[in-house]
Amino acid sequence: MDGTPFTPALEQMNHLKSEQGELLTKPFLDVCRLILPILDKFGAAMTVVKSDVSGNISRLESKYSSNTSRYNYLYSIVQSEVETKSAKASSSCTNGLLWLTRAMDFLVELFQNLARNQDWSTAQVCNDSYSKTLKKWHGWLASSSFTVALKLVPDRKKFMEVLGNSENIYGDMEKFCTTFSPILREIHKFLASVGLDSMKSL
């Protein structure tokens, strides 16, 4: 049976946690990376999001690779930066994780809107998702460039055709969102517990 563009990420989600229920660094980053090919199908509209997500994945991945046993668990990267008092730096991995999680919040909201509001245009879907997630963290500059980019979204019919309009596509979208949302909430909760969930951009 042919899968959908969401199949690889859904399969990877089975490996997100250790037997003790701790969030693992590499599988989490892999799930985020497996969503990038879907962003390509939006064309230029998602270039900003894609480069943001890729950059933050790379930042966290290079930290993980520097000591895979020490950074096997996602939160250990944050804890080590909290200890060295570098977590709040804009170039920190903690900041990278925060923005990666926020970008994923936006994408989950976007896929959920696509699946649940099938009469909405892609522009409606994107704008609603943006205003519910990233917008409150963006300053005027980031917000303006994002709003301009979202004007470039393809027409819904064309987008769904490019996505491979199989009968399972909406089901897989929904499944991705319901499985990944609790993980994102957990990361936000953890970052908030160490006082690092409210950094904004320009």
C-alpha positions as CSV (number, residue, x, y, z in Angstrom):
1,M,0.0,0.0,0.0
2,D,1.3,3.4,-1.0
3,G,1.8,5.8,1.9
4,T,1.2,9.5,2.0
5,P,3.9,12.3,2.5
6,F,3.1,11.9,6.2
7,T,3.9,8.2,6.4
8,P,7.7,8.5,7.1
9,A,7.1,11.0,10.0
10,L,4.2,8.8,11.4
11,E,6.5,5.8,11.4
12,Q,9.3,7.7,13.1
13,M,7.0,8.8,15.8
14,N,6.9,5.3,17.2
15,H,10.5,5.9,18.3
16,L,10.2,9.3,20.0
17,K,10.5,8.1,23.6
18,S,12.8,5.8,25.6
19,E,11.3,2.9,27.5
20,Q,11.3,5.3,30.6
21,G,9.2,7.8,28.6
22,E,11.9,10.3,28.0
23,L,12.0,12.3,24.8
24,L,14.9,11.2,22.6
25,T,16.9,13.9,20.7
26,K,17.5,12.2,17.3
27,P,14.1,10.7,16.7
28,F,12.5,14.1,17.6
29,L,14.7,15.9,15.1
30,D,14.1,13.2,12.5
31,V,10.3,13.7,12.7
32,C,10.8,17.5,12.3
33,R,13.0,16.9,9.3
34,L,10.6,14.5,7.7
35,I,8.0,17.3,7.5
36,L,10.3,19.5,5.4
37,P,9.5,17.7,2.0
38,I,5.8,18.6,2.6
39,L,6.8,22.3,3.1
40,D,8.5,22.2,-0.4
41,K,5.1,21.5,-1.9
42,F,3.9,24.9,-0.7
43,G,6.5,26.5,-2.9
44,A,7.9,29.9,-2.0
45,A,5.3,30.5,0.6
46,M,7.1,28.3,3.1
47,T,10.7,29.1,2.4
48,V,11.0,31.2,5.6
49,V,9.6,28.4,7.7
50,K,11.6,25.7,6.0
51,S,14.9,27.5,6.4
52,D,14.1,28.3,10.1
53,V,13.2,24.7,10.8
54,S,16.2,23.3,9.0
55,G,18.6,25.7,10.7
56,N,17.3,24.8,14.2
57,I,17.4,21.1,13.4
58,S,21.0,21.5,12.3
59,R,22.0,23.5,15.4
60,L,20.5,20.9,17.7
61,E,21.9,18.0,15.7
62,S,25.4,19.3,15.8
63,K,25.2,19.6,19.6
64,Y,23.8,16.1,19.8
65,S,26.6,14.7,17.6
66,S,29.2,16.3,19.8
67,N,28.3,13.9,22.5
68,T,25.6,11.4,21.6
69,S,25.4,9.6,24.9
70,R,25.3,12.9,26.9
71,Y,22.7,14.4,24.7
72,N,20.7,11.3,23.9
73,Y,17.7,12.9,25.7
74,L,16.4,16.2,24.3
75,Y,16.1,18.0,27.6
76,S,19.7,17.2,28.5
77,I,20.8,19.7,25.9
78,V,18.8,22.5,27.6
79,Q,19.9,21.4,31.1
80,S,23.5,21.7,30.1
81,E,23.0,25.2,28.8
82,V,21.0,26.2,31.9
83,E,23.9,25.1,34.0
84,T,26.4,27.1,31.9
85,K,24.0,30.1,31.9
86,S,24.0,30.1,28.1
87,A,20.4,29.0,27.5
88,K,19.1,32.5,26.9
89,A,21.6,33.4,24.2
90,S,20.1,33.8,20.7
91,S,22.5,31.3,19.3
92,S,21.8,28.7,22.0
93,C,20.4,25.2,21.3
94,T,17.6,26.1,23.8
95,N,16.6,29.0,21.7
96,G,16.8,26.7,18.6
97,L,14.5,24.1,20.3
98,L,12.1,26.8,21.4
99,W,11.7,28.2,17.8
100,L,11.7,24.7,16.3
101,T,8.8,23.8,18.6
102,R,6.9,27.0,17.7
103,A,7.4,26.4,14.0
104,M,6.0,22.9,14.5
105,D,3.0,24.3,16.5
106,F,2.3,26.4,13.4
107,L,2.6,23.4,11.0
108,V,0.4,21.1,13.2
109,E,-2.2,23.9,13.3
110,L,-1.9,24.3,9.5
111,F,-2.3,20.5,8.8
112,Q,-5.2,20.4,11.3
113,N,-6.9,23.3,9.5
114,L,-6.4,21.6,6.1
115,A,-7.9,18.4,7.4
116,R,-10.8,19.8,9.4
117,N,-11.8,22.8,7.2
118,Q,-11.8,21.3,3.8
119,D,-13.8,24.2,2.4
120,W,-11.1,26.8,3.4
121,S,-8.7,28.2,0.9
122,T,-5.0,27.5,1.5
123,A,-4.5,31.3,2.3
124,Q,-7.3,31.0,4.9
125,V,-5.7,27.9,6.4
126,C,-2.2,29.5,6.6
127,N,-3.4,32.9,8.0
128,D,-5.6,31.3,10.7
129,S,-2.7,28.9,11.7
130,Y,-0.2,31.8,11.8
131,S,-2.4,34.0,13.9
132,K,-3.1,31.2,16.4
133,T,0.6,30.2,16.8
134,L,3.7,32.1,15.7
135,K,2.2,35.6,15.4
136,K,2.3,36.4,19.1
137,W,6.0,35.6,19.2
138,H,6.9,37.6,16.1
139,G,7.8,41.3,16.3
140,W,6.8,43.7,13.5
141,L,9.6,42.7,11.2
142,A,9.2,38.9,11.3
143,S,5.4,39.3,11.2
144,S,5.5,41.5,8.0
145,S,7.9,39.1,6.1
146,F,5.8,36.1,7.2
147,T,2.5,37.7,6.1
148,V,4.0,38.6,2.7
149,A,5.3,35.0,2.2
150,L,1.9,33.5,3.1
151,K,0.4,35.5,0.1
152,L,2.3,33.1,-2.1
153,V,0.5,29.9,-1.1
154,P,-0.7,27.8,-3.9
155,D,-4.4,27.3,-4.6
156,R,-5.9,24.5,-2.5
157,K,-6.8,22.2,-5.3
158,K,-3.4,22.5,-6.9
159,F,-1.7,22.0,-3.5
160,M,-3.7,18.8,-2.7
161,E,-2.9,17.4,-6.1
162,V,0.8,18.0,-5.5
163,L,0.5,16.4,-2.1
164,G,-0.9,13.3,-3.8
165,N,-4.6,13.5,-3.2
166,S,-5.0,10.0,-1.9
167,E,-8.0,9.0,0.3
168,N,-5.7,8.6,3.3
169,I,-4.1,12.0,3.1
170,Y,-6.5,13.8,5.5
171,G,-6.5,10.9,7.9
172,D,-2.7,10.9,8.0
173,M,-2.6,14.6,8.5
174,E,-5.0,14.3,11.4
175,K,-3.0,11.4,12.9
176,F,0.2,13.4,12.6
177,C,-1.3,16.3,14.5
178,T,-2.9,14.3,17.3
179,T,0.2,12.3,17.9
180,F,2.7,15.2,17.7
181,S,0.7,17.9,19.5
182,P,1.2,16.3,23.0
183,I,4.9,16.1,22.3
184,L,5.1,19.8,21.5
185,R,3.0,20.7,24.6
186,E,5.4,18.7,26.7
187,I,8.4,20.5,25.3
188,H,6.8,23.9,26.0
189,K,5.9,22.8,29.5
190,F,9.5,21.8,30.1
191,L,10.9,25.0,28.7
192,A,8.5,27.0,30.8
193,S,9.6,25.1,33.9
194,V,13.1,26.4,33.4
195,G,11.8,29.9,32.5
196,L,12.6,29.7,28.8
197,D,9.3,29.7,27.0
198,S,8.7,33.4,26.3
199,M,11.6,34.7,24.1
200,K,10.4,36.7,21.2
201,S,11.9,37.6,17.8
202,L,12.3,41.0,16.1
